[in-house]
Amino acid sequence: MATESDDQEMLNELRAQWEGQLRRLFLAHPAAAGELRRLLDELSPADAAGRPAIGQHATASGQARVYQAGRDQHITER
């Protein structure tokens, strides 16, 4: 697959094809855009401010360390 082989040219072509198909669909059926938005919101709910909900999970064992941040992170180890 294009994503597995990191074939950027193929990914760009596929993206353009899907964009064209969706554009034609929404021109022919404008209500479909709202239906798609509802489906996407259901699959990836947003918080009260309209941002997508994000979850982070990590597991460390032994002497391993896990650093996670939702934005900037500065770590100073001594």
ChimeraX commands (.cxc) that place a marker at each C-alpha (Angstrom):
marker #1 position 0.00,0.00,0.00 radius 0.5
marker #1 position 1.04,3.60,-0.53 radius 0.5
marker #1 position 1.14,4.38,3.20 radius 0.5
marker #1 position 3.28,1.36,4.00 radius 0.5
marker #1 position 5.84,2.14,1.31 radius 0.5
marker #1 position 5.64,5.91,1.97 radius 0.5
marker #1 position 4.92,6.48,-1.74 radius 0.5
marker #1 position 4.19,10.20,-1.58 radius 0.5
marker #1 position 3.31,10.48,-5.28 radius 0.5
marker #1 position 0.71,7.72,-4.99 radius 0.5
marker #1 position -0.69,9.23,-1.78 radius 0.5
marker #1 position -1.07,12.60,-3.51 radius 0.5
marker #1 position -2.85,10.98,-6.48 radius 0.5
marker #1 position -5.23,9.07,-4.19 radius 0.5
marker #1 position -5.92,12.20,-2.15 radius 0.5
marker #1 position -6.74,14.16,-5.33 radius 0.5
marker #1 position -9.07,11.38,-6.56 radius 0.5
marker #1 position -10.97,11.28,-3.26 radius 0.5
marker #1 position -11.21,15.06,-3.11 radius 0.5
marker #1 position -12.70,15.10,-6.62 radius 0.5
marker #1 position -15.18,12.35,-5.81 radius 0.5
marker #1 position -16.29,14.06,-2.60 radius 0.5
marker #1 position -16.57,17.44,-4.36 radius 0.5
marker #1 position -18.84,15.90,-7.03 radius 0.5
marker #1 position -20.89,14.12,-4.36 radius 0.5
marker #1 position -21.42,17.33,-2.36 radius 0.5
marker #1 position -22.33,19.31,-5.48 radius 0.5
marker #1 position -24.92,16.71,-6.45 radius 0.5
marker #1 position -26.14,16.11,-2.87 radius 0.5
marker #1 position -25.44,19.12,-0.60 radius 0.5
marker #1 position -27.05,17.44,2.42 radius 0.5
marker #1 position -24.37,14.74,2.26 radius 0.5
marker #1 position -21.80,17.21,3.63 radius 0.5
marker #1 position -23.80,17.58,6.85 radius 0.5
marker #1 position -24.23,13.83,7.11 radius 0.5
marker #1 position -20.48,13.32,6.70 radius 0.5
marker #1 position -19.77,15.99,9.35 radius 0.5
marker #1 position -22.13,14.24,11.80 radius 0.5
marker #1 position -20.41,10.91,11.15 radius 0.5
marker #1 position -16.94,12.40,11.63 radius 0.5
marker #1 position -18.06,14.11,14.85 radius 0.5
marker #1 position -19.43,10.79,16.09 radius 0.5
marker #1 position -16.17,9.01,15.31 radius 0.5
marker #1 position -13.97,11.77,16.75 radius 0.5
marker #1 position -15.93,13.86,19.26 radius 0.5
marker #1 position -14.76,17.38,20.05 radius 0.5
marker #1 position -14.56,18.99,23.47 radius 0.5
marker #1 position -16.67,22.00,24.48 radius 0.5
marker #1 position -14.28,24.41,22.71 radius 0.5
marker #1 position -14.63,22.49,19.44 radius 0.5
marker #1 position -11.21,20.83,19.60 radius 0.5
marker #1 position -10.91,17.11,18.86 radius 0.5
marker #1 position -10.71,14.93,21.94 radius 0.5
marker #1 position -7.20,13.59,22.37 radius 0.5
marker #1 position -6.02,10.73,24.53 radius 0.5
marker #1 position -2.51,9.62,25.31 radius 0.5
marker #1 position -1.50,6.23,26.64 radius 0.5
marker #1 position 1.95,4.95,27.50 radius 0.5
marker #1 position 3.50,2.00,29.24 radius 0.5
marker #1 position 6.96,1.84,30.71 radius 0.5
marker #1 position 8.67,-1.00,32.50 radius 0.5
marker #1 position 11.99,-1.55,34.15 radius 0.5
marker #1 position 14.00,1.64,34.07 radius 0.5
marker #1 position 12.27,3.01,30.99 radius 0.5
marker #1 position 10.86,6.53,30.92 radius 0.5
marker #1 position 7.89,7.91,29.05 radius 0.5
marker #1 position 7.53,11.59,28.20 radius 0.5
marker #1 position 4.23,12.78,26.77 radius 0.5
marker #1 position 3.00,16.26,26.11 radius 0.5
marker #1 position 0.07,17.88,24.39 radius 0.5
marker #1 position 2.27,20.76,23.35 radius 0.5
marker #1 position 5.74,22.05,24.21 radius 0.5
marker #1 position 7.84,19.92,26.47 radius 0.5
marker #1 position 11.16,20.80,28.08 radius 0.5
marker #1 position 13.08,18.10,29.92 radius 0.5
marker #1 position 16.23,18.71,31.87 radius 0.5
marker #1 position 17.83,15.55,33.21 radius 0.5
marker #1 position 20.76,15.71,35.56 radius 0.5
marker link #1:1,2 radius 0.2
marker link #1:2,3 radius 0.2
marker link #1:3,4 radius 0.2
marker link #1:4,5 radius 0.2
marker link #1:5,6 radius 0.2
marker link #1:6,7 radius 0.2
marker link #1:7,8 radius 0.2
marker link #1:8,9 radius 0.2
marker link #1:9,10 radius 0.2
marker link #1:10,11 radius 0.2
marker link #1:11,12 radius 0.2
marker link #1:12,13 radius 0.2
marker link #1:13,14 radius 0.2
marker link #1:14,15 radius 0.2
marker link #1:15,16 radius 0.2
marker link #1:16,17 radius 0.2
marker link #1:17,18 radius 0.2
marker link #1:18,19 radius 0.2
marker link #1:19,20 radius 0.2
marker link #1:20,21 radius 0.2
marker link #1:21,22 radius 0.2
marker link #1:22,23 radius 0.2
marker link #1:23,24 radius 0.2
marker link #1:24,25 radius 0.2
marker link #1:25,26 radius 0.2
marker link #1:26,27 radius 0.2
marker link #1:27,28 radius 0.2
marker link #1:28,29 radius 0.2
marker link #1:29,30 radius 0.2
marker link #1:30,31 radius 0.2
marker link #1:31,32 radius 0.2
marker link #1:32,33 radius 0.2
marker link #1:33,34 radius 0.2
marker link #1:34,35 radius 0.2
marker link #1:35,36 radius 0.2
marker link #1:36,37 radius 0.2
marker link #1:37,38 radius 0.2
marker link #1:38,39 radius 0.2
marker link #1:39,40 radius 0.2
marker link #1:40,41 radius 0.2
marker link #1:41,42 radius 0.2
marker link #1:42,43 radius 0.2
marker link #1:43,44 radius 0.2
marker link #1:44,45 radius 0.2
marker link #1:45,46 radius 0.2
marker link #1:46,47 radius 0.2
marker link #1:47,48 radius 0.2
marker link #1:48,49 radius 0.2
marker link #1:49,50 radius 0.2
marker link #1:50,51 radius 0.2
marker link #1:51,52 radius 0.2
marker link #1:52,53 radius 0.2
marker link #1:53,54 radius 0.2
marker link #1:54,55 radius 0.2
marker link #1:55,56 radius 0.2
marker link #1:56,57 radius 0.2
marker link #1:57,58 radius 0.2
marker link #1:58,59 radius 0.2
marker link #1:59,60 radius 0.2
marker link #1:60,61 radius 0.2
marker link #1:61,62 radius 0.2
marker link #1:62,63 radius 0.2
marker link #1:63,64 radius 0.2
marker link #1:64,65 radius 0.2
marker link #1:65,66 radius 0.2
marker link #1:66,67 radius 0.2
marker link #1:67,68 radius 0.2
marker link #1:68,69 radius 0.2
marker link #1:69,70 radius 0.2
marker link #1:70,71 radius 0.2
marker link #1:71,72 radius 0.2
marker link #1:72,73 radius 0.2
marker link #1:73,74 radius 0.2
marker link #1:74,75 radius 0.2
marker link #1:75,76 radius 0.2
marker link #1:76,77 radius 0.2
marker link #1:77,78 radius 0.2
view
